[in-house]
Amino acid sequence: MTEEELQLATFEIILHSGTARTYVHEAFDAMKESKFEVVEEKLAAADEELLQAHHAQTDLLQKYASGTEIKIEIIMVHA
């Protein structure tokens, strides 16, 4: 796995998990205003983002398990 591929996968995890967190915060705000339809939409969107982050992480784990060397850098620790 090239350094560029690893960075791309890492940023994909960060992007999707960060977006999920934003949706959860938006859901909390909507909940405070009793906008429960919006809450459901935001939580569903957060779930989809987390699923995408999970897929990126799982892909990395599968590559590692199959013997691909994965160099851990500080940005990977953040992800």
N, C-alpha and C positions, 0 to 999 in steps of 0.2 A: 504494500500500500504506500503510495507516494505521500510526501508531506502535504501536498496540495489536497489530495483526496481526504486525508485525515482531518485537515483543517475545515474542509467543506462539510464533512460529516459532523464535526464538533459544532460548527456554527449552526447547522441544521437543528441539532439538539437544543442549543441555546435559544434559537429563534422560536421554535415551536413551544418550548416550555415557558419562555417569557411571554409569548402571546397568550398561552393558556392562563397564566397568572393574571394578565390584564383582564381577560374575560371574567375570571372569578371575582376580581375586584369590582368590575362593572355589574356583575350579578348581585354582589352585596349592596351596592348603591341602589340598584333597582328594587331589591328586597326592602330596603329602608323606606322606599316610596310605595310599597305594596304593588309594584308592577310585576306580578308573578309570571305573566307570559314572557316578559323580557328576561326574567330570571332563568326560566327554562331554556330560552334561546341561547343565552350567554353560557350557561352551564353545558349545553350540548356542544356549543362551539369550543369551549375549553376542553371537553372530552375528546373531540376530534383532534385538536392540537396536541394534546398529550399522547394520543395514539400515534400521531406522526413522529413525535419525539421518541416514543418507545420503539417504533420501527427502525429509526436511525440508530438507536443504541443497540438494539438486537442485531442489526446488520454488523456493527462493529464487533460485538461479542462473538458472533458466528465466524467472522473472519479470524479473530484471535484464536478461537477454539480449533480452527482448521490449520493453524500454524502460521498465519500471517503475522509478521512482526508489526506491532503497533507501538510507536514511540509516544510515551506519555509526556505531554507538555503542560504547562500551567493552564492553558486555555481548556485542555481536556478535563483537568481537575475541576475547573469552573463549571463545565457542562454537566 
